[in-house]
Structures are given as structure tokens and as C-alpha cells.
Amino acid sequence: MSQIRSNSEAEIHPILANRWSPRAFAADKPVGRETLLACMEAARWAPSCFGDEPWRFIVCDKASDAASWEKLLAILAPKNQEWAKNTPVLLLVCASTQFRSGKPNRWGEYDSGQAAISFCLQAEALGLASHQMGGFDSDAARKTFAIPNDATPMAVIALGYQAAAAKLDEGFQSIELAERKRQPIGSCFFAGTWKKPIA
Amino acid sequence: MSQIRSNSEAEIHPILANRWSPRAFAADKPVGRETLLACMEAARWAPSCFGDEPWRFIVCDKASDAASWEKLLAILAPKNQEWAKNTPVLLLVCASTQFRSGKPNRWGEYDSGQAAISFCLQAEALGLASHQMGGFDSDAARKTFAIPNDATPMAVIALGYQAAAAKLDEGFQSIELAERKRQPIGSCFFAGTWKKPIA
């Protein structure tokens, strides 16, 4: 049920091409422990500056720990809660602001993004769907999950098996079925100097 | 020539498992235009907050623009220059600090990390190797490539075809052949609350 990429410029690997962020998830299909572990393992092998691994994932699996799952669902933006309530696993991704040595790490967020997408790509490879959200209450996340000052809540990942768009509330259906688009490649990829489009 | 992952916990997709960051690159094997375009395309389809695509890549391809490639090589940390001089393509990855609307974007670096690893995974899928570096002079990068204030230089990616470790200067050979390791999974992945190891 991957969507059409409307302005694709080149063939890319299927797990990169087919990964997208749906809203329709099957509430009745939990994610097995081994599957979840494989997604974490993919995140774990992401590269990081000085090999510091500055990402921290809090896994809230409704099947094994409904209380933490409910807590994480509750701090999502209301519009996200409307569809995320059907995802069996929610994860809070945090970025460490310091290296393990205690020195500031200016790559903490960058590297946490690398780990998060690696998680999502492994999910895609295993036939699951994922959807990262910036729309959540970061302060509430910090309080609810006791995130220390040297970590920054960055995203919530919804993970599960995709369902048909028809399962969604009507307001979400047109978004779910819309073509995927990106900026023209020359808007973000430059040849040798700033702003010179590569293509 | 992928390395052994010494403390792997689960099987993951080969392009995630085999991607790593070597130092030995074949100086005499340029990267074709189509190949480079496919790697950019993979980065382009990374997810981003509000679909803003806050990453900016400056591509410095020695084969087509030796001058910009030389400039980027020159601002790498001296230790990185020693091996990166053999990589046919160097890319400077920058993160926008603002959404296209002009409002601050706190996910610019996180999302740029997602695009960068997507680039590297597509390279892996096509039989190339990549190596991201935080070790470069960010201020010099800003001046040399006219990076505006609303973008942050985050990493330089070296891209090319891998060569045998024996091609490296002796000091690099043991690092190149060392086992890949990660923190125990419970060090970065928590169950339902901060610091409770998931496994």
C-alpha cells in the first residue's frame, strides 16, 4: 500500500522508495517482540559522531505495557492522537546533548535522526509502517518520562501494520491518498556552491 | 568488504547491516552521474517535519568540479584529509534552522541526519561506500561555501568505491580492520520509562 512518488528523479532501493508515513494502522495487529527488536537493532547500527550513539528511545508497547503507551499517546498533539490511537507501539526518540565524556555534542539531534529513520526503514523491510511526529508536547514528555536535562525529546514514532485508508476518519482519507511530493531536487542539492541547483 | 558486527542482537536488512564507514577508497573509480543522482534521490525522499526538507547538500565531485572538491577537502580535519583525499566525491550537509515559512525549525538537524543516512544507504545498495565526518572546520565551511546564517554545516560525506585496507597508510589499517561494536542495546533503548533497559 505504498504511495506513488509523483516527481521521482531516479530509481532508489525499495525500502527507501516505499517507506512513507501513513495514518491508517491496524489496531488489532500487535508488533511481535522479535520484530520490534530488529527495528531497534537497525537504529542501533546507525553511524554517529565519535561512535557515541547519542539516541535514546523509550519504547511504549501497548501489548506489554499499556500504561506507558497511554501516557505517550496523551502527549501527542490532539490531531495526531486521532489516528495514532490505533498504532500498537509508540516510541519517544530523544537526543543526548552531550557525549558520554560530558562534552557538548552538537551532532546529538542529527545522529538521532539517523537512528530514527534506520528504525523506520527496518520496519518497512519487515512489512510494517511507521510515522514520525514532531507534533507532541515536549515539556510534558520530559515530565512524564523523566527525561533529564541533557536529552531533548525530538519525535514520537508510531509503529504498526498499515490498514486501508477507508478505516480512517473521513477528514484524514484525502491526505492518506494524496500523491507524495518533494521539492525539485535542485532546491536542496547544490553543485559545488550554495544555491546552484545540481539538476 | 563489509565488517563483522560483533555484538549484533537481531538480523537486519543487508543495506542497514552492511553499511559502515571505511577509510580506504579507490581514488581511480569516479562515481557516475546516475549513481550520484540515485543517492541524492534517496536523501530527497527522507521524511521531515511538516515536509519541509530542511537539508541542503553541496556536492563536490572531483571528476566534474575539482576546484570545489579541493576546497571541501581542505577544510576537513587533517587526520580525515589523509584518507579522504582518495574519495572521488565529497558532500557538505547543512541543516536549515528555519522552516520555509521563516519560523524556527527545531527539527532541521534531526531531519538532515535522516536525509544523510538515506543517501548513504542508497550508496550501500549500489555497491558504494560512504563515510560521514563531523571532523571539519565549520566556520571555514561557512565562509568557503557561502553558507547563510540560517543553515548549519553538520557533516561532510565521503563517497566512492571501497578499496582494500592494505591501500591505507599503516596507521589506519588496524582501525579499518577492527570489529564493529555498539553499546549494549539496553544502554540506548528503554522500556516504557527513562533508563529501564529494554533487553
Interface residues (C-beta under 8 A of the other chain):
Chain A: R5 S8 E9 A10 E11 I12 H13 I15 L16 A17 R19 W20 S21 E34 L37 A38 M40 E41 A42 A43 R44 W45 A46 P47 C49 F50 E53 W55 R56 F57 I58 V59 C60 D61 D65 A67 S68 A95 R106 W107 E109 Y110 D111 S112 G113 Q114 A116 I117 S118 C120 L121 Q122 A125 Q132 G134 F145 A146 I147 P148 M154 A155 R180 R182 Q183 I185 S187 C188 F189 F190 A191 G192 T193 W194 I198 A199
Chain B: R5 S8 E9 A10 E11 I12 H13 I15 L16 A17 R19 W20 S21 E34 L37 A38 M40 E41 A42 A43 R44 W45 A46 P47 C49 F50 E53 W55 R56 F57 I58 V59 C60 D61 D65 A67 S68 A95 R106 W107 E109 Y110 D111 S112 G113 Q114 A116 I117 S118 C120 L121 Q122 A125 Q132 G134 F145 A146 I147 P148 M154 A155 R180 R182 Q183 I185 S187 C188 F189 F190 A191 G192 T193 W194 I198 A199
